[in-house]
């Protein structure tokens, strides 16, 4: 009985191996991408993509030599986010704040300089207007002062 069970087991396993022969070849390619965006917040994202090509070589299960083979190719791809992190860049944030303060100070200085320039221009114009008024008064007085014997000007 023991020999019979052993013989049946050997035949069962032997026929399974002889009936179908399968040879599998797996090519696996992994690509890792790291994307970093810098601003006041640093965004770091690490993405790992896996592409798998599985070639299966199948042979019919008969006892012939030089059998026809059949190649079945299965492709699959997977994308996995390994790390997705957002952190605050303190130095960059401080530089941005300092830059904004500097620009604000430059703007205030520019406004002050423009105001002073306008004031100087206004004073110069007022001085010229006073000078013209004084010249006009001097000419009027010279014209109104007539020599003896000339009739005085009549005002209309």
QUILINLIN-V355189 format. One record per residue. RES is the residue in one letter. SS is DSSP state (A for helix, B for strand, O for the rest). D_LAST is the distance of its C-alpha to the last C-alpha in Angstrom with 2 decimals. Layout:
((RES & SS & D_LAST) (RES & SS & D_LAST))
//
This chain:
((X & O & 156.03) (X & A & 154.03) (X & A & 154.39) (X & A & 153.34) (X & A & 150.08) (X & A & 149.37) (X & A & 150.03) (X & A & 147.78) (X & A & 144.98) (X & A & 145.28) (X & A & 145.31) (X & A & 142.25) (X & A & 140.19) (X & A & 141.52) (X & A & 140.63) (X & A & 137.08) (X & A & 136.50) (X & A & 138.19) (X & A & 136.43) (X & O & 132.82) (X & B & 131.50) (X & B & 127.87) (X & B & 126.07) (X & B & 122.60) (X & B & 119.99) (X & B & 116.80) (X & B & 113.71) (X & B & 111.15) (X & B & 107.75) (X & B & 105.42) (X & B & 101.77) (X & B & 99.70) (X & B & 95.90) (X & B & 93.67) (X & B & 89.99) (X & B & 87.69) (X & B & 84.01) (X & O & 82.07) (X & O & 78.99) (X & O & 78.76) (X & B & 81.86) (X & B & 84.65) (X & B & 86.48) (X & B & 89.95) (X & B & 92.04) (X & B & 95.48) (X & B & 96.95) (X & B & 100.50) (X & B & 101.48) (X & B & 105.15) (X & B & 106.45) (X & B & 110.17) (X & B & 112.20) (X & B & 115.77) (X & B & 118.21) (X & B & 121.45) (X & B & 124.36) (X & B & 126.81) (X & B & 130.32) (X & O & 132.65) (X & O & 135.53) (X & O & 138.51) (X & O & 140.85) (X & O & 139.81) (X & O & 138.69) (X & O & 135.42) (X & O & 133.85) (X & O & 130.46) (X & B & 127.76) (X & B & 124.67) (X & B & 121.52) (X & B & 119.19) (X & B & 115.80) (X & B & 113.82) (X & B & 110.32) (X & B & 108.38) (X & B & 105.24) (X & B & 103.91) (X & B & 100.70) (X & B & 100.75) (X & B & 97.90) (X & B & 99.45) (X & B & 96.49) (X & B & 93.11) (X & B & 91.29) (X & B & 87.73) (X & B & 86.93) (X & B & 83.81) (X & O & 82.91) (X & A & 81.70) (X & A & 80.65) (X & A & 78.64) (X & A & 77.02) (X & A & 76.15) (X & A & 74.66) (X & A & 72.53) (X & A & 71.27) (X & A & 70.55) (X & A & 68.69) (X & A & 66.54) (X & A & 65.76) (X & A & 64.86) (X & A & 62.56) (X & A & 60.88) (X & A & 60.38) (X & A & 58.95) (X & A & 56.56) (X & A & 55.39) (X & A & 55.00) (X & A & 53.01) (X & A & 50.69) (X & A & 50.23) (X & A & 49.51) (X & A & 46.94) (X & A & 45.24) (X & A & 45.18) (X & A & 43.83) (X & A & 41.00) (X & A & 40.21) (X & A & 40.16) (X & A & 37.86) (X & A & 35.48) (X & A & 35.51) (X & A & 34.90) (X & A & 31.88) (X & A & 30.46) (X & A & 31.17) (X & A & 29.40) (X & A & 26.32) (X & A & 26.32) (X & A & 26.87) (X & A & 23.92) (X & A & 21.68) (X & A & 23.13) (X & A & 22.71) (X & A & 19.04) (X & A & 18.56) (X & A & 20.71) (X & A & 18.80) (X & A & 15.43) (X & A & 17.33) (X & A & 18.95) (X & A & 15.88) (X & A & 14.21) (X & O & 17.64) (X & O & 17.89) (X & O & 21.19) (X & O & 22.26) (X & O & 21.44) (X & O & 18.12) (X & O & 15.03) (X & O & 12.64) (X & O & 9.40) (X & O & 6.33) (X & O & 3.77) (X & O & 0.00))
//
